Amino acid sequence: MTPPARRDGTPEKKKRDSDMLLSNAKPARHQHVKQNKRSAGSATADSVARDLGADWLVEDKGASAKGERLQKVLAKAGVASRRHAEILIDAGRVEVNGQIVVKQGVRVDPNKDVIRVDGVRINVNENHQYFILNKPRGMQSTMDDEMGRPCVGDVVADKVAAGQRLFHVGRLDADTEGLLLLTNDGELANRLMHPKYEIKKTYLATVLGEANKKLVRELKEGIELEDGPAKADFVQIIDKNQGFSLVRIELHEGRKHIVRRMLKEAGYPVQRLVRTKLHTVQLGDMKPGGMRALNSNELTSLYKEVGM
């Protein structure tokens, strides 16, 4: 199974300020950019920046300079205070567009420039939002329902009214409960749904019948469906009681009703289905209808998995 993302942080060690650990940084959308090499010789940082076309490396020359100061952007992103951000810059731990920055006063564009601290991409775009919704049974995975049925849009109506354009990543059918990712980050959403990245989803299925090792074997080896074979990456029988079984299934398939169809074909019709995990992001003890923001570790894990 895919190990869960850490949510408790790492204890900070007693070191000099320049070695401080980053605990609140939010990862950004793109983790890969083309690296530019510095010119050899004794050229100044400004001349090297101009040679490379990196205008952001030129220090602040006055009020007319574009963008925001790098240390301010890092502080707003939750990396560190402005003072500690300056220490990180002095220590050569901050990169902008692939170039290490060691000068104070550099200005950047948070919506365009790629900023890393200790090699980790930092999300400095405050417009991006990431939430997990525990979708209740009976709720439609739509932002609006023309028949007036309860839908995801009802839960985020206040955020939409405040100008946040959120949409759901993938769907859960009305009878399926559990984890549904909401965001306005189109690139991340597209990659998470793209078959090539094989993002794993974990479900807990309550089925009719007392499951056995044969079911586990069949699901892992593959079940022949009308639109082609389908198989699970991991299967575990959690419990059996009074003619019902609780089965955990992990798979990267994204076809419609895939879990229900696999179990029905194997002879175990689904009575209740809950998605509990998307890659390393877990539903945990969230109540139905509850919503929370992703933490930095969860977001980092998702971006890394899809190569951003």
Buried (B, 14 or more C-beta within 10 A) or exposed (E): EBEBBEEEEEEEEEEEEEEBEBEEBBBBBEBEEEEBEEEEEEEEBEBBBBEBEBEBBBBBEEEEBEBBBBBBBBBBBBBBEBEBBBBBBBBEBBBBBBBBBEBBBBBBBBEEBBBBBBEBBBBBBEEBBBBBBBBBBEBBBBBEBEEEEBBBBBBBEEBEEEEBEBBBBBBBEBBBBBBBBBBBBEBBBEBBBEEEBEBBBBBBBBBBBBBEEEBBEBBBEEBEBEEEEBBBBBBBBEEBEEEBBBBBBBBBBBBEBBBBBBBBBBEBEBBBBBBBBBBBBBBBEBEBEBBEEBBBBBBBBBBBBBEB
